[in-house]
């Protein structure tokens, strides 16, 4: 099985993505950052493929609660460590088909990545 959905179980967008994949009978593994963990290597793979500014969720409460010094110092060279310390700051979901890596949830993008269109 090559399909992996990365995220946090109680996230509403994750729930939508999982429900959609289940409706399509797509075989996938769910990787919960809080249960299964995330290391800098995995975070860096997401950053390399998608860009650190896309992977870092600045709209969530975890980011907003950081002190200004940390926010201002966050950049491409240190963001992977920050994401490992605070996995809730990773934009969700990240979906890997083995050939494509998608961020966020879009039925159309998932269909295209899964070659269902």
VEXVEXTI-905935 format. One record per residue (C-alpha): residue in three letters; x, y, z. Coordinates in steps of 0.05 Angstrom, whole numbers, padded with zeros to 5 digits, always signed. Example, Ala and Ser with C-alpha at 12.3 -4.5 7.8 and 13.67 -1.06 7.14 Angstrom:
ALA+00246-00090+00156/SER+00273-00021+00143/
//
This chain:
UNK+00000+00000+00000/UNK+00031+00065-00022/UNK-00023+00114+00002/UNK-00010+00148+00068/UNK-00052+00203+00099/UNK-00013+00245+00150/UNK-00046+00287+00203/UNK-00079+00289+00271/UNK-00140+00246+00284/UNK-00186+00299+00313/UNK-00175+00350+00257/UNK-00239+00365+00218/UNK-00203+00368+00152/UNK-00171+00300+00166/UNK-00240+00272+00181/UNK-00266+00298+00114/UNK-00206+00269+00076/UNK-00212+00201+00111/UNK-00287+00198+00098/UNK-00275+00214+00024/UNK-00220+00161+00017/UNK-00265+00110+00052/UNK-00323+00127+00005/UNK-00277+00115-00054/UNK-00253+00050-00023/UNK-00181+00074-00027/UNK-00132+00031+00012/UNK-00090+00078+00055/UNK-00053+00081+00120/UNK-00066+00138+00169/UNK-00005+00166+00203/UNK-00024+00207+00265/UNK+00033+00253+00284/UNK+00013+00251+00358/UNK+00010+00175+00360/UNK+00060+00153+00308/UNK+00107+00213+00314/UNK+00146+00254+00264/UNK+00220+00262+00258/UNK+00262+00316+00224/UNK+00275+00271+00164/UNK+00200+00263+00150/UNK+00187+00337+00162/UNK+00245+00355+00116/UNK+00216+00310+00061/UNK+00150+00348+00065/UNK+00187+00414+00064/UNK+00231+00394+00005/UNK+00171+00371-00036/UNK+00120+00424-00017/UNK+00158+00484+00009/UNK+00166+00503+00082/UNK+00116+00561+00078/UNK+00062+00513+00053/UNK+00077+00460+00105/UNK+00078+00509+00164/UNK+00007+00526+00186/UNK+00009+00597+00210/UNK-00067+00600+00217/UNK-00072+00553+00276/UNK-00072+00567+00350/UNK-00005+00532+00362/UNK+00031+00582+00316/UNK-00007+00641+00344/UNK+00013+00622+00415/UNK+00087+00622+00399/UNK+00128+00681+00424/UNK+00145+00734+00372/UNK+00220+00719+00376/UNK+00208+00647+00354/UNK+00159+00667+00299/UNK+00207+00719+00271/UNK+00266+00670+00273/UNK+00229+00614+00237/UNK+00259+00600+00169/UNK+00274+00543+00121/UNK+00336+00521+00160/UNK+00301+00511+00227/UNK+00228+00498+00211/UNK+00234+00422+00209/UNK+00255+00420+00283/UNK+00199+00468+00301/UNK+00148+00423+00266/UNK+00173+00362+00302/UNK+00165+00397+00369/UNK+00096+00422+00349/UNK+00064+00374+00299/UNK-00002+00412+00303/UNK+00033+00467+00263/UNK+00038+00421+00202/UNK-00016+00439+00152/UNK-00064+00381+00146/UNK-00073+00334+00114/UNK-00012+00313+00075/UNK-00030+00256+00029/UNK+00022+00213-00005/UNK+00004+00166-00062/UNK+00075+00144-00071/UNK+00078+00185-00135/UNK+00046+00250-00112/UNK+00048+00290-00047/UNK-00012+00334-00034/UNK-00025+00384+00021/UNK-00094+00404+00043/UNK-00158+00369+00021/UNK-00189+00375-00047/UNK-00233+00320-00077/UNK-00210+00339-00147/UNK-00136+00337-00129/UNK-00143+00271-00094/UNK-00181+00241-00153/UNK-00127+00266-00201/UNK-00071+00239-00157/UNK-00106+00172-00150/UNK-00120+00171-00226/UNK-00195+00167-00214/UNK-00215+00224-00260/
//
